[in-house]
């Protein structure tokens, strides 16, 4: 036997009545007659097989079933509004405000160039950029897009790969002149290091080469949860630092830092642009999504992986395998 489901129109009529508090007030909002609203309510209750309202001459009261159904009707109204806005965005010009949340390290490395180039192409779109160490809930917090670096992402998000990043171990030339460069990862256990407190392994650094893996617990007196400050500490000679390649790039090219252990790789971390599963995606979100995927707007990330090794590493400092005198 075929089941006839209540239409969205009937559900929205019930929502108007529940929020207005009376059939009369709801009829005025809907620009229709009281008798028409009453008939629609009766039809809805018959289709659902449940009474939604207690009716009296003075007021209307929601039943238990009515309270439960009201929440679904509100969600239906929100969904219909969002879908209409999204469809209008498909056919119209990209405008409005797009909200993007990114980790602190990506904002500092790529944010300015990407945003300026995006604004030149889409001057009618405003961008609200959230820079945070916290991983925001996109739907709960109302964000359109996010940049994430993670091997596992929530299943309710769509993920578009942007690039992969690796960490490099770097140090200031002055520190290398004083203490020498490590020849093997194990040598770091006898050298001062700068540790990122939110790094996955903490002070335990993992390296890989030709199928061989090695981990070392590095000594440190300070842990900092900001890569830009870690870089500045390393430039000042505070210790050897493990930095993402795009964070270290400018200091390496400028000679303020030198890469060591270049023959060893650290585990690669994928970087994604993620967004909630909305169909269709608003035009403003598609515009920014497309901008982040363009090679021209991610030139810094590409340059890090294609720069000549000799320009980023300076093997002029002799390795020291024993403790300093």
C-alpha positions in Angstrom: 0.0 0.0 0.0 1.4 3.4 -1.0 2.1 5.9 1.8 1.4 9.5 1.1 3.9 11.7 2.9 2.9 15.2 4.2 4.0 17.9 1.8 6.5 20.6 2.8 3.7 23.1 2.4 1.6 21.5 5.1 4.6 21.3 7.4 5.3 25.0 7.0 1.7 25.9 7.7 1.9 24.0 11.0 5.2 25.8 11.7 3.5 29.2 11.2 0.6 28.2 13.5 2.9 27.0 16.2 5.1 30.1 16.1 2.2 32.6 15.8 0.3 31.0 18.6 -3.1 31.0 16.8 -4.7 30.0 13.6 -5.9 33.6 13.1 -2.4 35.1 13.4 -0.9 32.4 11.1 -3.6 33.0 8.5 -2.7 36.7 8.4 1.0 35.9 8.0 0.2 33.5 5.2 -2.3 35.8 3.5 -5.0 33.2 3.5 -8.2 32.4 5.4 -8.6 30.8 8.8 -10.7 28.0 7.4 -8.0 27.2 4.8 -5.3 27.0 7.6 -7.6 24.8 9.7 -8.2 22.4 6.8 -4.5 22.1 6.1 -3.7 21.3 9.8 -6.4 18.7 9.8 -5.1 17.1 6.7 -1.5 17.1 8.1 -2.6 15.4 11.3 -4.6 12.8 9.3 -1.6 12.1 7.1 0.7 11.8 10.1 -1.8 9.8 12.1 -1.1 12.0 15.2 -2.7 15.0 16.8 -0.3 17.9 16.8 -2.3 20.6 18.6 -4.8 20.9 21.4 -7.4 23.4 20.2 -9.6 25.5 22.5 -11.5 28.7 22.1 -8.7 30.6 23.8 -5.5 29.1 22.7 -3.6 26.4 20.9 -1.2 24.0 22.8 1.3 21.7 21.2 0.9 18.0 22.0 3.9 15.8 22.6 3.9 14.8 19.0 3.6 18.5 18.0 6.7 19.4 20.0 8.7 16.7 18.3 7.4 17.6 14.8 8.1 21.3 15.3 11.9 20.8 15.5 11.8 18.9 12.1 9.7 21.7 10.5 12.2 24.3 11.6 15.0 22.4 10.1 12.9 22.0 6.9 12.4 25.7 6.7 16.2 26.3 7.1 17.0 23.7 4.5 14.6 25.2 2.0 16.0 28.7 2.5 19.6 27.5 2.2 18.9 25.5 -1.0 17.1 28.5 -2.6 20.0 30.8 -1.8 22.5 28.3 -3.2 20.5 27.9 -6.5 20.3 31.6 -6.9 24.0 31.8 -6.3 24.6 29.4 -9.2 23.0 31.6 -11.8 24.1 35.0 -10.4 27.5 36.7 -10.0 29.7 35.6 -7.2 29.2 38.0 -4.3 28.5 38.2 -0.6 30.8 37.1 2.3 32.7 33.8 2.4 34.0 32.5 5.7 37.3 30.6 5.7 39.1 29.1 8.7 42.8 28.2 8.4 45.6 27.0 10.8 47.9 29.7 11.9 50.9 28.3 10.0 49.2 28.4 6.6 47.8 31.9 7.1 51.3 33.3 7.6 52.9 31.5 4.7 50.3 31.9 2.0 47.4 34.1 3.3 48.4 37.5 2.1 49.2 36.6 -1.5 46.2 34.4 -2.0 43.7 36.9 -0.5 45.1 39.8 -2.6 45.0 37.9 -5.8 41.5 36.6 -5.0 40.2 40.1 -4.3 41.5 41.4 -7.6 39.5 38.7 -9.4 36.4 38.8 -7.2 36.0 42.4 -5.8 32.4 41.8 -4.9 33.2 39.0 -2.5 34.2 39.8 1.1 36.3 37.3 2.9 36.1 36.6 6.7 39.3 34.8 7.6 39.6 32.9 10.9 43.2 32.1 11.9 43.1 29.7 14.8 45.0 26.8 16.4 41.6 25.2 17.1 39.9 23.0 14.5 36.5 24.6 13.9 33.3 22.8 13.3 32.4 24.2 9.9 28.6 23.6 10.0 28.2 24.4 13.7 30.4 27.6 13.5 29.1 28.7 10.1 32.2 28.4 8.0 32.1 27.9 4.2 35.6 26.5 3.7 38.7 25.4 5.7 42.3 24.4 5.1 43.3 21.3 7.0 46.4 19.2 7.3 45.3 15.7 8.5 45.5 12.1 7.4 41.9 11.6 8.6 39.1 14.0 7.9 35.4 13.9 9.1 33.2 12.0 6.7 30.7 14.8 6.4 33.3 17.1 4.7 34.3 17.2 1.1 38.1 17.3 0.8 40.1 18.6 -2.2 43.8 17.9 -2.1 46.0 21.0 -2.4 49.6 19.8 -1.8 51.8 17.8 0.5 54.2 19.2 3.0 57.1 17.8 4.9 59.1 19.1 7.9 62.7 20.1 7.6 65.3 20.2 10.4 67.0 23.6 10.3 69.4 25.6 12.4 71.1 29.0 12.3 74.6 29.3 10.8 76.0 30.5 14.1 74.7 27.4 15.9 76.1 25.1 13.2 79.5 26.9 13.4 79.5 26.3 17.2 78.1 22.8 17.5 78.4 21.3 14.0 75.8 19.6 11.9 74.3 16.2 12.8 75.3 13.4 10.5 72.5 11.1 11.6 69.1 11.7 13.3 70.5 10.2 16.5 73.0 13.0 16.8 70.1 15.4 17.6 69.9 13.7 21.0 73.0 15.6 22.0 72.1 19.0 20.5 69.8 21.8 21.7 66.4 21.7 19.9 63.3 23.9 19.6 60.1 21.9 19.9 56.6 22.6 18.7 54.3 21.7 21.5 51.4 20.7 19.2 53.5 18.6 16.8 52.1 15.1 16.5 55.2 13.4 18.0 56.1 16.2 20.5 59.8 15.9 21.1 60.1 12.5 19.5 61.1 13.1 15.8 60.7 10.5 13.2 62.9 10.2 10.0 62.8 7.9 7.0 65.4 6.9 4.4 65.4 4.1 1.9 62.8 2.1 3.8 64.6 2.6 7.1 62.9 4.6 9.9 64.6 6.2 12.9 63.1 8.1 15.8 65.0 10.3 18.3 63.9 12.0 21.5 65.3 15.5 21.2 66.4 17.6 24.2 64.7 20.9 24.7 64.0 23.5 27.4 61.1 25.2 25.6 58.0 24.1 23.8 56.2 26.7 21.6 52.9 26.1 19.8 53.6 28.7 17.1 55.7 27.8 14.0 56.7 31.4 13.3 58.1 31.9 16.8 59.9 28.5 16.5 61.5 29.8 13.3 62.6 33.1 14.9 64.1 31.1 17.9 65.9 28.9 15.4 67.2 32.0 13.5 68.5 33.4 16.8 70.5 30.2 17.5 68.3 28.8 20.2 68.4 25.3 18.8 67.7 23.0 15.9 64.0 23.3 14.8 61.7 21.0 12.9 59.6 23.3 10.7 57.2 22.7 7.8 59.0 23.3 4.5 56.9 26.3 3.5 57.5 27.9 6.9 61.3 27.5 6.6 61.6 28.4 2.9 62.2 32.2 3.1 64.7 31.9 5.9 66.6 29.2 4.1 66.8 31.2 0.9 67.8 34.3 2.8 70.6 32.4 4.6 69.2 32.9 8.1 68.7 29.1 8.5 70.4 26.1 7.0 68.8 22.7 6.4 70.5 19.7 8.0 69.8 15.9 7.6 68.6 16.6 4.0 69.1 13.0 3.1 66.4 12.0 5.6 62.7 12.5 5.0 60.0 13.2 7.5 56.5 11.8 7.0 54.5 13.7 4.4 51.4 15.5 5.5 48.6 16.2 3.0 47.0 19.6 2.9 43.3 19.8 1.9 40.7 22.4 1.2 37.5 21.1 2.9 33.9 22.2 2.9 30.5 20.9 4.1 28.5 18.7 1.7 26.2 21.3 0.3 24.6 20.7 -3.1 24.9 22.9 -4.9 27.8 24.8 -3.5 27.3 28.6 -3.4 29.0 30.6 -6.1 31.1 32.6 -3.5 32.5 29.3 -2.1 33.2 27.9 -5.5 35.1 31.0 -6.4 37.4 30.8 -3.4 37.7 27.0 -3.7 38.9 27.5 -7.3 41.3 30.2 -6.3 43.1 28.0 -3.7 43.4 25.2 -6.3 45.2 27.4 -8.9 48.9 26.9 -9.2 49.6 30.6 -9.5 48.0 31.3 -6.1 50.0 28.4 -4.5 53.3 29.3 -6.0 55.0 29.5 -2.6 54.1 25.9 -1.8 55.3 24.7 -5.3 58.5 26.6 -5.0 59.4 24.9 -1.8 59.2 21.4 -3.4 60.9 22.4 -6.6 63.7 24.6 -5.3 67.2 23.3 -6.0 68.5 21.4 -3.0 71.8 23.4 -3.0 69.9 26.6 -2.5 68.1 25.4 0.6 70.8 23.3 2.3 74.4 24.4 3.0 76.6 21.5 3.9 79.5 23.7 4.9 79.4 22.8 8.6 81.3 19.7 9.6 79.2 17.0 11.4 80.0 16.3 15.0 79.1 12.9 16.4 80.2 13.4 19.9 79.1 15.9 22.6 80.5 19.4 22.5 83.5 20.2 24.5 
